[in-house]
Amino acid sequence: MIADRRATAWLRQAERDLAHAHRSADQSDPEWACYAAQQAAEKALKAVLIDLGTRPAPVHDLAALAHAVVQHGGMDTATVETLGDLAALTEFSVTARYPLGDGLTAPGDVISSPRVQGALETADRVLAWARTQLGVGDP
């Protein structure tokens, strides 16, 4: 059961972001699907950190957040590997929102279906893990 009620709010928003990610994928909006998936995973990890009694760093790096969870005893390093490609999902915090380096390519033009699927799968795993850690069922 969640000890810190603030963690509940973070997890609720993570769930909403994940639902948005899936809807965006269904509507062929790859950039929004990937960005919302990244946001969902970030907020879920921060919910766990809050519940562990720490203040999450204001970062978007999912691997760094997972490492902070490990440091605070919320998971072991082997578990981090089961969550999926956190580095690839982290990239979407920027690359899904802004034109690419050439300034001519919109993210939605180049994000492939396999990348969207990978982002959703990683976010799904992170949220499932966070729900277990926080002792709550599926939404």
C-alpha positions in Angstrom: 0.0 0.0 0.0 1.2 3.5 -0.8 2.7 5.2 2.2 2.9 8.7 0.8 -0.3 10.1 -0.7 1.8 12.3 -3.1 3.0 9.1 -4.7 -0.7 8.3 -5.5 -1.1 11.5 -7.5 2.1 10.8 -9.4 0.9 7.3 -10.2 -2.6 8.5 -11.3 -1.0 10.9 -13.7 1.3 8.3 -15.0 -1.7 6.1 -15.7 -3.4 8.9 -17.6 -0.2 9.6 -19.6 0.0 5.9 -20.5 -3.6 5.8 -21.6 -2.9 8.9 -23.7 0.1 7.2 -25.2 -2.0 4.2 -26.3 -4.7 6.4 -27.7 -2.2 8.4 -29.7 -0.7 5.3 -31.1 -4.1 4.1 -32.2 -4.7 7.5 -33.9 -1.4 7.4 -35.8 0.2 10.2 -33.7 3.6 8.6 -33.1 5.3 11.6 -31.6 2.6 12.0 -29.0 2.5 8.3 -28.3 6.2 8.2 -27.6 6.3 11.4 -25.6 3.3 10.3 -23.4 4.9 6.9 -22.9 8.1 8.6 -21.7 6.2 10.8 -19.4 4.2 7.9 -18.0 7.4 6.0 -17.2 9.0 9.0 -15.7 6.1 9.8 -13.4 5.8 6.2 -12.3 9.4 6.0 -11.3 9.1 9.3 -9.5 6.0 7.9 -7.7 8.1 5.1 -6.4 10.8 7.4 -5.3 8.4 9.6 -3.4 6.9 6.5 -1.7 10.5 5.5 -0.7 10.7 8.8 1.1 13.0 10.7 -1.3 12.5 13.7 -3.5 13.0 12.8 -7.1 15.5 14.8 -9.0 14.0 17.1 -11.7 15.3 15.0 -14.5 13.8 13.2 -17.5 16.5 10.5 -17.6 14.7 7.2 -16.9 17.8 5.2 -16.3 19.0 7.8 -13.7 15.6 7.6 -12.0 15.7 3.8 -12.0 19.3 4.0 -10.5 17.9 6.3 -7.8 15.2 3.7 -7.0 18.0 1.1 -6.7 20.0 3.4 -4.4 17.0 3.8 -2.1 16.3 0.1 -2.0 13.2 0.0 -4.2 14.6 -2.5 -6.7 17.8 -4.3 -7.6 19.9 -3.7 -10.7 18.7 -6.9 -12.3 15.1 -5.6 -12.2 16.1 -2.5 -14.1 17.1 -4.7 -17.1 13.6 -6.2 -17.2 11.9 -2.8 -17.6 13.1 -2.4 -21.2 15.1 0.2 -23.0 14.9 3.1 -20.7 17.6 5.1 -22.6 15.6 4.8 -25.9 12.4 5.9 -24.1 14.2 8.8 -22.4 15.2 10.2 -25.8 11.5 10.9 -26.6 11.4 13.5 -23.8 13.0 15.8 -26.4 13.1 14.1 -29.8 9.3 13.5 -30.0 8.6 17.2 -29.4 10.9 19.2 -31.6 12.1 19.2 -35.2 15.2 17.1 -35.7 18.7 18.5 -35.9 18.3 19.6 -39.5 15.3 21.7 -38.5 13.4 20.4 -41.5 12.1 17.0 -40.2 9.2 16.8 -37.9 9.3 13.9 -35.4 6.0 12.5 -36.5 7.4 12.1 -40.0 10.2 9.7 -38.9 9.1 7.8 -35.8 8.5 4.3 -37.0 5.8 1.9 -35.8 8.4 -0.4 -34.2 9.7 2.5 -32.1 6.2 3.4 -31.0 5.6 -0.2 -30.1 8.9 -0.4 -28.1 8.1 2.9 -26.3 4.6 1.6 -25.3 6.0 -1.8 -24.2 8.6 -0.2 -22.0 6.2 2.2 -20.5 3.7 -0.6 -19.9 6.4 -2.6 -18.1 7.5 0.3 -15.9 4.0 1.1 -14.8 3.2 -2.6 -14.1 6.3 -2.7 -12.0 5.5 0.6 -10.2 1.9 -0.6 -9.4 3.4 -3.8 -7.8 5.9 -1.7 -5.9 3.2 0.6 -4.6 0.8 -2.3 -3.9 -1.9 -1.2 -6.2 -3.7 -3.2 -8.9 -4.2 -2.3 -12.5 -6.2 0.8 -13.2 
